[in-house]
Amino acid sequence: MYNTPWSLKTYDGREKSLLRGAARDVLPESVVQRVKSPYPSTSDPKYVAALQGQVKDLLTTPNDALFGVIDSTVLNALTSLEPELIEPRDRAKMERALDLSVWLDLFRPPIVV
């Protein structure tokens, strides 16, 4: 689908037209006609608290390659907030930092500053 021309992907003027057309026979009409919405995300404070715990663990290893790329100050501040007060953009900062840390650990690219 990646290389499919946009005009085919939206042949009836809607997003995901090609996918909707291909699945029309097997999906309920309400699903086929559903308006596209952002990827669902959880706002459960328990999830945010779990993220904060993982970030706190990461912060205990100051020589982690991640801290050659980002400043730990922001992450440290986010771990001290009440989970209910964390904004979605700040939750995303913690998620991306954890993702990047894992990626750096797995692939060990050279970091040039």
N, CA, C and O atoms as CSV, one atom per row, in Angstrom:
chain,resi,resn,atom,element,x,y,z
A,1,MET,N,N,0.813,-1.196,0.000
A,1,MET,CA,C,0.000,0.000,0.000
A,1,MET,C,C,0.859,1.265,0.000
A,1,MET,O,O,0.427,2.309,-0.489
A,2,TYR,N,N,2.064,1.174,0.542
A,2,TYR,CA,C,2.898,2.362,0.674
A,2,TYR,C,C,3.104,3.068,-0.668
A,2,TYR,O,O,3.011,4.293,-0.753
A,3,ASN,N,N,3.383,2.296,-1.701
A,3,ASN,CA,C,3.688,2.879,-3.010
A,3,ASN,C,C,2.453,3.109,-3.875
A,3,ASN,O,O,2.569,3.571,-5.010
A,4,THR,N,N,1.290,2.796,-3.356
A,4,THR,CA,C,0.059,3.007,-4.106
A,4,THR,C,C,-0.174,4.505,-4.277
A,4,THR,O,O,-0.068,5.255,-3.306
A,5,PRO,N,N,-0.487,4.951,-5.481
A,5,PRO,CA,C,-0.738,6.386,-5.687
A,5,PRO,C,C,-1.889,6.886,-4.803
A,5,PRO,O,O,-2.876,6.186,-4.577
A,6,TRP,N,N,-1.726,8.105,-4.319
A,6,TRP,CA,C,-2.722,8.704,-3.421
A,6,TRP,C,C,-4.102,8.736,-4.085
A,6,TRP,O,O,-5.116,8.559,-3.410
A,7,SER,N,N,-4.147,8.957,-5.375
A,7,SER,CA,C,-5.441,9.020,-6.073
A,7,SER,C,C,-6.197,7.703,-5.978
A,7,SER,O,O,-7.428,7.701,-5.976
A,8,LEU,N,N,-5.485,6.579,-5.899
A,8,LEU,CA,C,-6.148,5.289,-5.726
A,8,LEU,C,C,-6.559,5.061,-4.269
A,8,LEU,O,O,-7.608,4.484,-3.983
A,9,LYS,N,N,-5.707,5.528,-3.362
A,9,LYS,CA,C,-6.023,5.351,-1.943
A,9,LYS,C,C,-7.251,6.152,-1.535
A,9,LYS,O,O,-7.931,5.808,-0.569
A,10,THR,N,N,-7.531,7.210,-2.268
A,10,THR,CA,C,-8.659,8.082,-1.936
A,10,THR,C,C,-9.586,8.238,-3.133
A,10,THR,O,O,-10.056,9.342,-3.411
A,11,TYR,N,N,-9.855,7.150,-3.844
A,11,TYR,CA,C,-10.601,7.222,-5.094
A,11,TYR,C,C,-12.012,7.773,-4.955
A,11,TYR,O,O,-12.560,8.283,-5.932
A,12,ASP,N,N,-12.618,7.688,-3.774
A,12,ASP,CA,C,-13.969,8.237,-3.598
A,12,ASP,C,C,-13.965,9.515,-2.752
A,12,ASP,O,O,-15.005,9.950,-2.258
A,13,GLY,N,N,-12.771,10.107,-2.595
A,13,GLY,CA,C,-12.678,11.356,-1.874
A,13,GLY,C,C,-12.534,11.224,-0.368
A,13,GLY,O,O,-12.539,12.225,0.348
A,14,ARG,N,N,-12.408,10.001,0.115
A,14,ARG,CA,C,-12.251,9.766,1.551
A,14,ARG,C,C,-10.913,9.092,1.809
A,14,ARG,O,O,-10.333,8.463,0.924
A,15,GLU,N,N,-10.436,9.236,3.040
A,15,GLU,CA,C,-9.210,8.550,3.428
A,15,GLU,C,C,-9.463,7.038,3.436
A,15,GLU,O,O,-10.575,6.586,3.709
A,16,LYS,N,N,-8.442,6.285,3.140
A,16,LYS,CA,C,-8.473,4.819,3.174
A,16,LYS,C,C,-9.544,4.201,2.270
A,16,LYS,O,O,-10.103,3.152,2.590
A,17,SER,N,N,-9.822,4.853,1.148
A,17,SER,CA,C,-10.855,4.348,0.234
A,17,SER,C,C,-10.548,2.947,-0.267
A,17,SER,O,O,-11.436,2.097,-0.338
A,18,LEU,N,N,-9.298,2.708,-0.612
A,18,LEU,CA,C,-8.918,1.410,-1.149
A,18,LEU,C,C,-9.130,0.314,-0.110
A,18,LEU,O,O,-9.648,-0.757,-0.427
A,19,LEU,N,N,-8.736,0.580,1.113
A,19,LEU,CA,C,-8.939,-0.377,2.196
A,19,LEU,C,C,-10.429,-0.587,2.466
A,19,LEU,O,O,-10.876,-1.721,2.635
A,20,ARG,N,N,-11.182,0.486,2.505
A,20,ARG,CA,C,-12.627,0.374,2.738
A,20,ARG,C,C,-13.289,-0.457,1.640
A,20,ARG,O,O,-14.129,-1.315,1.910
A,21,GLY,N,N,-12.893,-0.183,0.403
A,21,GLY,CA,C,-13.471,-0.919,-0.714
A,21,GLY,C,C,-13.119,-2.399,-0.680
A,21,GLY,O,O,-13.953,-3.252,-0.982
A,22,ALA,N,N,-11.885,-2.695,-0.311
A,22,ALA,CA,C,-11.447,-4.097,-0.277
A,22,ALA,C,C,-12.135,-4.877,0.835
A,22,ALA,O,O,-12.360,-6.080,0.699
A,23,ALA,N,N,-12.473,-4.204,1.936
A,23,ALA,CA,C,-13.060,-4.900,3.086
A,23,ALA,C,C,-14.573,-4.754,3.170
A,23,ALA,O,O,-15.189,-5.277,4.099
A,24,ARG,N,N,-15.175,-4.062,2.231
A,24,ARG,CA,C,-16.615,-3.778,2.278
A,24,ARG,C,C,-17.474,-5.032,2.439
A,24,ARG,O,O,-18.492,-5.002,3.130
A,25,ASP,N,N,-17.070,-6.124,1.809
A,25,ASP,CA,C,-17.883,-7.349,1.848
A,25,ASP,C,C,-17.780,-8.108,3.168
A,25,ASP,O,O,-18.619,-8.962,3.454
A,26,VAL,N,N,-16.766,-7.809,3.969
A,26,VAL,CA,C,-16.567,-8.585,5.199
A,26,VAL,C,C,-16.757,-7.765,6.475
A,26,VAL,O,O,-16.748,-8.320,7.574
A,27,LEU,N,N,-16.929,-6.452,6.337
A,27,LEU,CA,C,-17.105,-5.603,7.514
A,27,LEU,C,C,-18.519,-5.042,7.569
A,27,LEU,O,O,-19.149,-4.836,6.532
A,28,PRO,N,N,-19.014,-4.796,8.767
A,28,PRO,CA,C,-20.310,-4.123,8.876
A,28,PRO,C,C,-20.237,-2.724,8.263
A,28,PRO,O,O,-19.186,-2.084,8.304
A,29,GLU,N,N,-21.317,-2.262,7.712
A,29,GLU,CA,C,-21.347,-0.950,7.070
A,29,GLU,C,C,-20.935,0.164,8.027
A,29,GLU,O,O,-20.308,1.141,7.619
A,30,SER,N,N,-21.293,0.012,9.310
A,30,SER,CA,C,-20.924,1.044,10.289
A,30,SER,C,C,-19.407,1.168,10.420
A,30,SER,O,O,-18.888,2.254,10.675
A,31,VAL,N,N,-18.706,0.060,10.247
A,31,VAL,CA,C,-17.238,0.091,10.321
A,31,VAL,C,C,-16.674,0.670,9.029
A,31,VAL,O,O,-15.744,1.476,9.063
A,32,VAL,N,N,-17.221,0.269,7.910
A,32,VAL,CA,C,-16.752,0.762,6.616
A,32,VAL,C,C,-16.920,2.279,6.528
A,32,VAL,O,O,-16.066,2.959,5.959
A,33,GLN,N,N,-17.994,2.812,7.076
A,33,GLN,CA,C,-18.285,4.241,6.986
A,33,GLN,C,C,-17.719,5.057,8.143
A,33,GLN,O,O,-17.853,6.280,8.159
A,34,ARG,N,N,-17.092,4.398,9.104
A,34,ARG,CA,C,-16.570,5.098,10.278
A,34,ARG,C,C,-15.543,6.150,9.878
A,34,ARG,O,O,-14.709,5.922,9.001
A,35,VAL,N,N,-15.616,7.293,10.529
A,35,VAL,CA,C,-14.667,8.373,10.289
A,35,VAL,C,C,-13.343,8.009,10.944
A,35,VAL,O,O,-13.307,7.488,12.058
A,36,LYS,N,N,-12.265,8.290,10.238
A,36,LYS,CA,C,-10.934,8.008,10.767
A,36,LYS,C,C,-10.712,8.840,12.032
A,36,LYS,O,O,-11.080,10.014,12.088
A,37,SER,N,N,-10.114,8.225,13.029
A,37,SER,CA,C,-9.818,8.937,14.267
A,37,SER,C,C,-8.373,8.656,14.659
A,37,SER,O,O,-7.779,7.687,14.185
A,38,PRO,N,N,-7.801,9.503,15.526
A,38,PRO,CA,C,-6.417,9.276,15.944
A,38,PRO,C,C,-6.265,7.931,16.639
A,38,PRO,O,O,-7.224,7.372,17.171
A,39,TYR,N,N,-5.050,7.430,16.620
A,39,TYR,CA,C,-4.761,6.176,17.298
A,39,TYR,C,C,-5.146,6.323,18.760
A,39,TYR,O,O,-4.747,7.288,19.413
A,40,PRO,N,N,-5.919,5.374,19.284
A,40,PRO,CA,C,-6.326,5.517,20.682
A,40,PRO,C,C,-5.125,5.428,21.614
A,40,PRO,O,O,-4.190,4.661,21.380
A,41,SER,N,N,-5.169,6.205,22.640
A,41,SER,CA,C,-4.111,6.144,23.629
A,41,SER,C,C,-4.738,6.127,25.007
A,41,SER,O,O,-5.843,6.627,25.214
A,42,THR,N,N,-4.034,5.559,25.918
A,42,THR,CA,C,-4.564,5.464,27.257
A,42,THR,C,C,-4.224,6.713,28.057
A,42,THR,O,O,-3.133,7.268,27.931
A,43,SER,N,N,-5.156,7.138,28.864
A,43,SER,CA,C,-4.885,8.248,29.775
A,43,SER,C,C,-4.956,7.749,31.211
A,43,SER,O,O,-5.082,8.537,32.149
A,44,ASP,N,N,-4.874,6.453,31.371
A,44,ASP,CA,C,-4.941,5.839,32.691
A,44,ASP,C,C,-3.717,6.253,33.511
A,44,ASP,O,O,-2.585,6.018,33.088
A,45,PRO,N,N,-3.929,6.863,34.669
A,45,PRO,CA,C,-2.797,7.282,35.505
A,45,PRO,C,C,-1.871,6.122,35.889
A,45,PRO,O,O,-0.687,6.343,36.141
A,46,LYS,N,N,-2.391,4.896,35.937
A,46,LYS,CA,C,-1.536,3.748,36.255
A,46,LYS,C,C,-0.505,3.517,35.152
A,46,LYS,O,O,0.635,3.140,35.426
A,47,TYR,N,N,-0.912,3.745,33.913
A,47,TYR,CA,C,0.016,3.611,32.796
A,47,TYR,C,C,1.110,4.667,32.908
A,47,TYR,O,O,2.293,4.369,32.745
A,48,VAL,N,N,0.706,5.901,33.187
A,48,VAL,CA,C,1.675,6.988,33.327
A,48,VAL,C,C,2.620,6.706,34.494
A,48,VAL,O,O,3.823,6.948,34.392
A,49,ALA,N,N,2.080,6.196,35.598
A,49,ALA,CA,C,2.930,5.865,36.751
A,49,ALA,C,C,3.937,4.779,36.378
A,49,ALA,O,O,5.089,4.825,36.810
A,50,ALA,N,N,3.509,3.808,35.582
A,50,ALA,CA,C,4.426,2.754,35.141
A,50,ALA,C,C,5.528,3.347,34.258
A,50,ALA,O,O,6.694,2.970,34.378
A,51,LEU,N,N,5.157,4.276,33.374
A,51,LEU,CA,C,6.159,4.959,32.551
A,51,LEU,C,C,7.147,5.710,33.436
A,51,LEU,O,O,8.359,5.643,33.229
A,52,GLN,N,N,6.622,6.416,34.411
A,52,GLN,CA,C,7.489,7.169,35.317
A,52,GLN,C,C,8.469,6.235,36.029
A,52,GLN,O,O,9.637,6.578,36.210
A,53,GLY,N,N,7.995,5.062,36.429
A,53,GLY,CA,C,8.869,4.092,37.081
A,53,GLY,C,C,9.984,3.633,36.163
A,53,GLY,O,O,11.131,3.508,36.592
A,54,GLN,N,N,9.657,3.379,34.901
A,54,GLN,CA,C,10.674,2.956,33.943
A,54,GLN,C,C,11.684,4.070,33.683
A,54,GLN,O,O,12.882,3.818,33.550
A,55,VAL,N,N,11.184,5.307,33.611
A,55,VAL,CA,C,12.085,6.442,33.396
A,55,VAL,C,C,12.991,6.623,34.615
A,55,VAL,O,O,14.179,6.906,34.464
A,56,LYS,N,N,12.442,6.464,35.812
A,56,LYS,CA,C,13.261,6.565,37.026
A,56,LYS,C,C,14.382,5.524,37.000
A,56,LYS,O,O,15.524,5.826,37.344
A,57,ASP,N,N,14.049,4.302,36.594
A,57,ASP,CA,C,15.067,3.255,36.471
A,57,ASP,C,C,16.151,3.664,35.475
A,57,ASP,O,O,17.343,3.479,35.719
A,58,LEU,N,N,15.712,4.219,34.356
A,58,LEU,CA,C,16.654,4.661,33.333
A,58,LEU,C,C,17.563,5.766,33.875
A,58,LEU,O,O,18.758,5.796,33.584
A,59,LEU,N,N,16.993,6.657,34.652
A,59,LEU,CA,C,17.778,7.769,35.204
A,59,LEU,C,C,18.835,7.313,36.200
A,59,LEU,O,O,19.762,8.064,36.502
A,60,THR,N,N,18.709,6.092,36.713
A,60,THR,CA,C,19.730,5.581,37.645
A,60,THR,C,C,20.979,5.114,36.918
A,60,THR,O,O,21.974,4.760,37.549
A,61,THR,N,N,20.930,5.113,35.589
A,61,THR,CA,C,22.106,4.745,34.789
A,61,THR,C,C,22.528,5.952,33.958
A,61,THR,O,O,22.272,5.993,32.754
A,62,PRO,N,N,23.172,6.936,34.588
A,62,PRO,CA,C,23.500,8.185,33.895
A,62,PRO,C,C,24.447,8.002,32.708
A,62,PRO,O,O,24.552,8.892,31.865
A,63,ASN,N,N,25.136,6.860,32.630
A,63,ASN,CA,C,26.020,6.630,31.489
A,63,ASN,C,C,25.293,5.970,30.326
A,63,ASN,O,O,25.934,5.579,29.351
A,64,ASP,N,N,23.969,5.835,30.404
A,64,ASP,CA,C,23.186,5.288,29.298
A,64,ASP,C,C,23.403,6.161,28.066
A,64,ASP,O,O,23.464,7.385,28.174
A,65,ALA,N,N,23.518,5.540,26.907
A,65,ALA,CA,C,23.766,6.277,25.660
A,65,ALA,C,C,22.703,7.337,25.396
A,65,ALA,O,O,22.969,8.337,24.728
A,66,LEU,N,N,21.521,7.120,25.911
A,66,LEU,CA,C,20.437,8.083,25.718
A,66,LEU,C,C,20.838,9.476,26.187
A,66,LEU,O,O,20.486,10.474,25.558
A,67,PHE,N,N,21.571,9.541,27.286
A,67,PHE,CA,C,21.907,10.839,27.858
A,67,PHE,C,C,23.049,11.535,27.120
A,67,PHE,O,O,23.465,12.632,27.493
A,68,GLY,N,N,23.542,10.895,26.086
A,68,GLY,CA,C,24.441,11.565,25.163
A,68,GLY,C,C,23.659,12.275,24.071
A,68,GLY,O,O,24.216,13.053,23.296
A,69,VAL,N,N,22.349,11.996,24.017
A,69,VAL,CA,C,21.482,12.549,22.981
A,69,VAL,C,C,20.462,13.533,23.565
A,69,VAL,O,O,20.155,14.552,22.947
A,70,ILE,N,N,19.947,13.227,24.740
A,70,ILE,CA,C,18.940,14.103,25.348
A,70,ILE,C,C,19.383,14.517,26.748
A,70,ILE,O,O,20.230,13.878,27.372
A,71,ASP,N,N,18.787,15.598,27.212
A,71,ASP,CA,C,19.059,16.115,28.551
A,71,ASP,C,C,18.130,15.411,29.538
A,71,ASP,O,O,16.916,15.384,29.336
A,72,SER,N,N,18.682,14.853,30.584
A,72,SER,CA,C,17.880,14.105,31.559
A,72,SER,C,C,17.034,15.000,32.450
A,72,SER,O,O,16.162,14.504,33.163
A,73,THR,N,N,17.268,16.307,32.426
A,73,THR,CA,C,16.557,17.228,33.316
A,73,THR,C,C,15.046,17.162,33.118
A,73,THR,O,O,14.292,17.121,34.090
A,74,VAL,N,N,14.607,17.152,31.873
A,74,VAL,CA,C,13.171,17.115,31.586
A,74,VAL,C,C,12.569,15.803,32.084
A,74,VAL,O,O,11.511,15.797,32.713
A,75,LEU,N,N,13.245,14.701,31.800
A,75,LEU,CA,C,12.733,13.410,32.263
A,75,LEU,C,C,12.668,13.358,33.784
A,75,LEU,O,O,11.697,12.859,34.353
A,76,ASN,N,N,13.679,13.862,34.424
A,76,ASN,CA,C,13.707,13.858,35.878
A,76,ASN,C,C,12.529,14.649,36.436
A,76,ASN,O,O,11.893,14.216,37.398
A,77,ALA,N,N,12.233,15.795,35.848
A,77,ALA,CA,C,11.111,16.615,36.293
A,77,ALA,C,C,9.784,15.882,36.095
A,77,ALA,O,O,8.895,15.968,36.942
A,78,LEU,N,N,9.651,15.166,34.985
A,78,LEU,CA,C,8.400,14.450,34.710
A,78,LEU,C,C,8.162,13.314,35.696
A,78,LEU,O,O,7.012,12.981,35.983
A,79,THR,N,N,9.215,12.721,36.213
A,79,THR,CA,C,9.026,11.611,37.152
A,79,THR,C,C,8.547,12.089,38.516
A,79,THR,O,O,8.064,11.289,39.318
A,80,SER,N,N,8.676,13.380,38.785
A,80,SER,CA,C,8.274,13.880,40.099
A,80,SER,C,C,6.832,14.400,40.124
A,80,SER,O,O,6.318,14.735,41.192
A,81,LEU,N,N,6.180,14.471,38.967
A,81,LEU,CA,C,4.800,14.946,38.896
A,81,LEU,C,C,3.818,13.831,39.244
A,81,LEU,O,O,4.121,12.648,39.091
A,82,GLU,N,N,2.645,14.226,39.712
A,82,GLU,CA,C,1.579,13.251,39.927
A,82,GLU,C,C,1.136,12.730,38.561
A,82,GLU,O,O,0.962,13.520,37.633
A,83,PRO,N,N,0.951,11.422,38.422
A,83,PRO,CA,C,0.572,10.861,37.117
A,83,PRO,C,C,-0.658,11.524,36.494
A,83,PRO,O,O,-0.738,11.658,35.273
A,84,GLU,N,N,-1.608,11.936,37.321
A,84,GLU,CA,C,-2.839,12.554,36.804
A,84,GLU,C,C,-2.571,13.915,36.157
A,84,GLU,O,O,-3.382,14.403,35.370
A,85,LEU,N,N,-1.436,14.521,36.491
A,85,LEU,CA,C,-1.113,15.862,35.987
A,85,LEU,C,C,-0.269,15.843,34.720
A,85,LEU,O,O,-0.015,16.890,34.124
A,86,ILE,N,N,0.162,14.662,34.309
A,86,ILE,CA,C,1.013,14.549,33.114
A,86,ILE,C,C,0.162,14.772,31.862
A,86,ILE,O,O,-0.843,14.096,31.641
A,87,GLU,N,N,0.594,15.734,31.058
A,87,GLU,CA,C,-0.081,16.029,29.791
A,87,GLU,C,C,0.285,14.961,28.757
A,87,GLU,O,O,1.343,14.341,28.870
A,88,PRO,N,N,-0.568,14.734,27.748
A,88,PRO,CA,C,-0.246,13.749,26.706
A,88,PRO,C,C,1.104,13.992,26.031
A,88,PRO,O,O,1.826,13.037,25.741
A,89,ARG,N,N,1.453,15.244,25.779
A,89,ARG,CA,C,2.748,15.517,25.115
A,89,ARG,C,C,3.913,15.129,26.018
A,89,ARG,O,O,4.957,14.695,25.532
A,90,ASP,N,N,3.738,15.286,27.342
A,90,ASP,CA,C,4.804,14.908,28.269
A,90,ASP,C,C,4.884,13.393,28.429
A,90,ASP,O,O,5.969,12.833,28.583
A,91,ARG,N,N,3.735,12.740,28.390
A,91,ARG,CA,C,3.735,11.279,28.397
A,91,ARG,C,C,4.475,10.766,27.163
A,91,ARG,O,O,5.244,9.808,27.244
A,92,ALA,N,N,4.235,11.408,26.028
A,92,ALA,CA,C,4.908,11.022,24.785
A,92,ALA,C,C,6.419,11.220,24.891
A,92,ALA,O,O,7.184,10.434,24.332
A,93,LYS,N,N,6.857,12.261,25.603
A,93,LYS,CA,C,8.297,12.472,25.793
A,93,LYS,C,C,8.910,11.286,26.532
A,93,LYS,O,O,9.989,10.812,26.176
A,94,MET,N,N,8.216,10.813,27.558
A,94,MET,CA,C,8.743,9.665,28.304
A,94,MET,C,C,8.742,8.411,27.438
A,94,MET,O,O,9.708,7.648,27.447
A,95,GLU,N,N,7.661,8.197,26.689
A,95,GLU,CA,C,7.586,7.025,25.810
A,95,GLU,C,C,8.704,7.044,24.773
A,95,GLU,O,O,9.365,6.029,24.550
A,96,ARG,N,N,8.919,8.204,24.136
A,96,ARG,CA,C,9.955,8.301,23.106
A,96,ARG,C,C,11.345,8.126,23.703
A,96,ARG,O,O,12.212,7.506,23.088
A,97,ALA,N,N,11.558,8.665,24.891
A,97,ALA,CA,C,12.877,8.509,25.531
A,97,ALA,C,C,13.144,7.037,25.820
A,97,ALA,O,O,14.252,6.552,25.591
A,98,LEU,N,N,12.148,6.330,26.315
A,98,LEU,CA,C,12.317,4.899,26.597
A,98,LEU,C,C,12.541,4.120,25.294
A,98,LEU,O,O,13.397,3.237,25.230
A,99,ASP,N,N,11.768,4.455,24.263
A,99,ASP,CA,C,11.952,3.807,22.953
A,99,ASP,C,C,13.362,4.032,22.425
A,99,ASP,O,O,14.028,3.103,21.969
A,100,LEU,N,N,13.801,5.282,22.496
A,100,LEU,CA,C,15.127,5.623,21.990
A,100,LEU,C,C,16.222,4.924,22.779
A,100,LEU,O,O,17.218,4.484,22.204
A,101,SER,N,N,16.050,4.819,24.069
A,101,SER,CA,C,17.037,4.133,24.898
A,101,SER,C,C,17.182,2.668,24.484
A,101,SER,O,O,18.293,2.149,24.380
A,102,VAL,N,N,16.061,2.022,24.255
A,102,VAL,CA,C,16.098,0.617,23.814
A,102,VAL,C,C,16.757,0.518,22.448
A,102,VAL,O,O,17.593,-0.356,22.218
A,103,TRP,N,N,16.380,1.416,21.540
A,103,TRP,CA,C,16.953,1.389,20.194
A,103,TRP,C,C,18.466,1.589,20.246
A,103,TRP,O,O,19.214,0.871,19.583
A,104,LEU,N,N,18.910,2.560,21.031
A,104,LEU,CA,C,20.343,2.803,21.158
A,104,LEU,C,C,21.068,1.592,21.740
A,104,LEU,O,O,22.185,1.269,21.336
A,105,ASP,N,N,20.418,0.931,22.691
A,105,ASP,CA,C,21.020,-0.251,23.303
A,105,ASP,C,C,21.110,-1.406,22.305
A,105,ASP,O,O,22.106,-2.129,22.273
A,106,LEU,N,N,20.078,-1.574,21.502
A,106,LEU,CA,C,20.058,-2.680,20.536
A,106,LEU,C,C,21.041,-2.467,19.382
A,106,LEU,O,O,21.766,-3.387,19.003
A,107,PHE,N,N,21.063,-1.267,18.830
A,107,PHE,CA,C,21.819,-1.036,17.596
A,107,PHE,C,C,23.163,-0.341,17.809
A,107,PHE,O,O,24.014,-0.347,16.920
A,108,ARG,N,N,23.348,0.243,18.958
A,108,ARG,CA,C,24.617,0.879,19.335
A,108,ARG,C,C,25.244,1.723,18.224
A,108,ARG,O,O,26.397,1.507,17.851
A,109,PRO,N,N,24.479,2.687,17.696
A,109,PRO,CA,C,25.059,3.540,16.651
A,109,PRO,C,C,26.092,4.476,17.264
A,109,PRO,O,O,25.983,4.833,18.437
A,110,PRO,N,N,27.082,4.873,16.495
A,110,PRO,CA,C,28.042,5.842,17.035
A,110,PRO,C,C,27.362,7.194,17.214
A,110,PRO,O,O,26.634,7.656,16.335
A,111,ILE,N,N,27.604,7.811,18.339
A,111,ILE,CA,C,27.016,9.120,18.614
A,111,ILE,C,C,28.129,10.145,18.533
A,111,ILE,O,O,29.112,10.085,19.271
A,112,VAL,N,N,27.950,11.084,17.622
A,112,VAL,CA,C,28.945,12.126,17.414
A,112,VAL,C,C,28.335,13.442,17.877
A,112,VAL,O,O,27.266,13.851,17.424
A,113,VAL,N,N,29.044,14.087,18.788
A,113,VAL,CA,C,28.531,15.377,19.289
A,113,VAL,C,C,29.339,16.533,18.776
A,113,VAL,O,O,29.045,17.684,19.099
